[in-house]
Amino acid sequence: MSPLPGWRAAFRIARRDAARAKGRSALVVAMIALPVLGVTAADLTYRSALPTKAEELTAELGSADARFMSTSVGPVKLQQMPDGINWSTPEGAPDPTPEEQAKPVDVPAAFPEGSRYLTERSLPASVTTRHGIADTEVSELRVSDAMLRGRIELTDGTYPRKPDEIAATSDFVKAAGLSIGDSVTVRGPELTYTLTGTVELPADLRADALYALPGSVIAPWQKSADRDKTILPPQPSDPKWLVKGPAGAGVTWQDILSANERGVVVKSRQVALNPPPDSEVPMSSMSSGYSTEAETTAAVLTVAAMAVLEIVLLAGPAFAVGARRSRRQLGLVGSCGGSRGQVRAVVLAGGAVLGAVGAVAGVGAGFGLTALFRPMIEDFTGNRFGELTVRPWEILGIAALGLVTGVLAALAPAIVAGRQSVLESLTGRRGTRRSSRVLPVIGVIALTAGVGVAVYGGVAGDTVFVAGGSVLAELGVLACIPVIVGFLGRLGRGLPLTPRMALRDAARNRGRTAPAVAAVMAAVAGSVAIATYTSSSAAQHAYDFEPNLTPGTVALAASGIGADAELPRSRAAIEQTYPVSGKPADFGRVWAGSDCSVYYEEENGCGTLELIRPTGKGHSCPLKGKGAKELALRLSADEHKRMMRSPACMDENYTMVAFGTGEHKIVIGGADVLDTYVKLDDPAAAKALADGTPVLLNSAYAKNGEVTLKATHLYNDRDKKNRAQHPGKARTTTDRLKVYVAPDRFAATPGIRMVMPQKTAERLGLHVEDYGSFYTLGRDATDAEAQAAYAAIDQAGNRAYLMSSNERFRTQDDTILLILALFAGVVTLGAAAITTGLSKADAEADLTTLSAVGAPPGVRRSLSGFQCLVVALTGVLLGTVAGLVPAVALRLTDLRAALEKMREDPMQSAYTPIVMPWETVGLLALVVPVLAGLLAAALTSSRLTLARRAG
C-alpha cells in the first residue's frame, strides 16, 4: 500500500489539469524556466570563463612542463615559492655585489637531464601596416612547436618556418588591415617579413603581437644598429626557456631546488598543481602564505532570495487563476469527502508538476543557449573557454530551485482554495473579501526599518546589514503594493473607457495584479541598484582620472632639438590623415640660458626658469604639509572635494609635464591656444595676449594680479653661439609680470600653467622655439587613421610625435548599463505580457459581456494594451525607488572607506558621488511600458466568439 495515496491522486489530477489547460501551463512553465535558464547559463558561463589553475598554467606554458628564467641578481643562490612567482635570496644572506649581478646565469645547465626546450624573447617595435605604421610587440618564439599548443593556436595560414616569415595575432591583423602573404617591415633596421598566418592566444583574444623565429629579429637588428649609429638598438626582454622534462618525469620540486642553487627561478606545472609541504619549502618561513578570497555569502544569498521571490511573484498569479478556473473541480473533490488538505494538495501538486517541467526545460535551454552563444561570450570576455565546465551539484541545485519555487508559487493559491466552501466552489461564486488593513502597516514598518538598517550598514561599512536592509525594504514595498494597486482604480474616473477599465480591473483583481507588479518591481529594482552603483562609480573614476590632454583635442609636438624646422610638413601630414577640425593652434616652448634638453649632462650646465608661488592662504595647499592630517579629520567629503579642486591644491594633483615646458609649464602661444586647447572663450583674455600680457590658468601663482618669474641665465661652455653673446658668470633675474588670471576651473588644464606671448618672452631675455600645434578632434580616430598619421609623420621626416587623449574608460560602463537596461526591460515585458494574458483568461466572461452589449472590436485590443501598460509602469516606478536603497547604502559604504583613506593621506580623493543613471531609468520608465502596451495591443485578437454563459 502506498504511504501517500492522497498525493498520488493529487499528482494525477494536477498532471491532467496541466495537460488540459496548455496555455496557462505554458505561461507558468515559462516563468519558472526563464530564471532557471538565466541562472544555469550564468553558472556555466562563470565556471567556464573562470580559468582553473591547470588552464592558467596552459595559458602561460602551453604543453611545456616548466618555464626557467634568470633574475637580476646573477648566479647566486635563491629561494622560491612553489608558485614560481615569489622568490628572494636566502634570509640572512649578503646582498649580491655589482660584480656578481653582472655575471651571466647559465640557465640551460639547470634543466633536468634529457629535457627539450624553447627560447622566448620579446621586444617593442614599430612596424608597417596596410594603413601606415603601428607600434606592437614582436616575440622570437617558435610558435609551430607542439610545446606551445594550448597557449598559441593557429587560426589561418601556416606557422612561420623561415627567418623571413612572421605570424600575427588576429586582433593585430584586423587592426592593421593585413592579409596572409602581405609584407611587414620592422622600422629602424628595415627588416621585412612575409605574413604567413594568424594566431590567437586563447587566454587573451585581444593580444596585439607578432611572432618570428628565434634569431630572426633581434640579432639582425643589433647588427644593423652596430653598423649604422642612427638606428636605435633593440630593447629585448630577458630570455625565458620553456622546458619539456624527461618523459613521465616532468620538472619536480627537487629540480627546482637544484635550479635555485644556480640563480634560476622555475615555474613548474607539476609543482604548481601539487605543491610540496611547507616543511620542504625553504622560503615558507619568509612568506605569509597563500591568501584566499572570502566568499561573498551575503550578496549570493540576497541574489538567490530575490530570484526565488521574483519567480514566486510571477508564477503565483498563474496558479491563482488556475485554481479559480478549476474551482468546480476542486469543489467536487470536497463534495466527495476530500479534506481541505487534499484540496490544497491538488493545487500544490500542480506547482510541483509545472515546477519540475520548468526546471528541466530551463536547465536544458541554459545548456543549449550557452553552447550556441559560446563564441560571442568568448569574444566579449576576451578569452576562450578551456571547456564547458559543469558542476553537477550546482546544476541540480538550480533545478531544485525551480521545483521549490513552483511549489512556493502555488502555496498561497492552495491555501485560498482550501479555505473556500464547497458551495462557493460548485456555484462559481467568488465571494467578497476585504483587503487586509494590517499588511500595509506592516509594509510601511518593514520599509522604514529596512531603509534604516541599510543606511546604518552603509555608514558602518557592513555589507551584511546593507543586503539585509535592502531585502527588508523591498519586502515592505511588496506588502504595500495591494494598497497602491487599489488606489490606481480611483485614478481612472476622468479617463476614457479602456484605460478606466484597465485601472479598475487591476484594482479589483489585486491577487493577480499585485504579484505581477511586484515581479516587475523586483527585476527593475535590481537593475536600477546595479546601474546606479555603476554610474556612480564611473562618475567617481571620471573625477579621479587625470587626463593627459584636454578631452577632444590632440597635440603634435616636436620630437627633438632642431625639429621645429620640420613641423610645417608634420602639420600638413596630420591635417591630411587625422580627423581634426578647424585651424591648428601653434605653440612654442620657452627657456632661460642654455637649453637643458640639450646640455643636461653636466651638473648646473644649463639655465632654469621658474614660476614662484606665493605663500599663505589661497596659494599654499592646506592638505599638504604641517597640520594637513588634523585638518582632514574635520573635513566632510564635500569640503574636501572643494579644497582639492582649489587652484592651490590642483597644482599638487596635476603635475604632468608636457609640450616641452619643464616644471614651469609655460607655453608660448596666442588666443588660438586658449580657444582650441584651454577651451577658454574669453575676449578679455584674448586681448590680454594680444597686448603682451600672459594669461595665468592657476590663480594660486598670482598675487595682486602679478606673478613672479625667476630665471637663471646660465650658459654652457659647449653652447658656443649663446655663450659668445652672454660671456661671464650666470645671472639670475626676478621679474614681476602683470597677468590676466583665468577662472579657477582652468587650473586643471593638463600640461599648461600659463600662456605667454612670444614678444613678452623675448623682452625678458628668454629663448623661444616653435614646438607644435593643438588640434580639435572632429571624432575619435580609427586604428587605420592613427596608423596612417604615424606613417605620414614618418614620411615628413619623423621629427614629431602625436599625443592623443587617454580618456577611453567609459565605454565599458556604458555597455554594462545598456545590458542592465535590456535585462530589466525583457523581464518587464515578460511579466507584463504574462499578467495581460492571465487577466484576459481570467476576465473572459467580462469580455464576452462587453461584446454582447455592443462594444467595438478594438476595445478588446486597447484594453489589453492598457492592462499591460498599468502593470509595467507601476512596477517600473516602484522598482526604481526600491533599487535606490541598496545603491545608496553601498555608496555610503564606499564613502566611509574613502574618508578613512583621505584621513590617512589628505591628498587622496574622498569624492563618492551618487549619480542616477537617467538613461537607464528613462528607458525603463518610458520606453519599456509603452512598448509593452503596444505589443499587448498588437498581439491581442479583436474578434471574440460569443459563447453561451455557464450556469
SULPELIN-V659416 format. One record per helix or strand. SS is the DSSP state (a for helix, b for strand). FROM is the first residue (numbers start at 1). TO is the last residue. If there is no record, write none. Layout:
SS:FROM:TO  SS:FROM:TO
This chain:
a:5:20  a:22:49  a:53:61  b:66:70  b:79:80  b:87:88  a:98:102  a:107:110  b:116:128  b:133:140  a:146:148  b:153:157  b:165:169  a:170:176  b:183:186  b:191:201  b:204:204  b:209:212  a:218:227  b:236:236  b:240:244  a:253:261  b:264:268  a:269:273  a:278:280  a:282:286  a:297:325  a:327:335  a:340:372  a:374:381  a:392:419  a:422:427  a:437:460  a:463:492  a:497:508  a:510:544  b:553:558  a:563:577  b:580:591  b:608:612  a:628:634  a:637:644  a:647:653  a:662:664  b:666:668  a:671:678  a:683:690  b:694:696  a:699:701  b:703:703  b:706:713  a:720:725  b:731:741  a:744:748  b:754:756  a:758:763  b:767:777  a:783:795  b:800:804  a:811:842  a:844:852  a:857:904  a:918:939
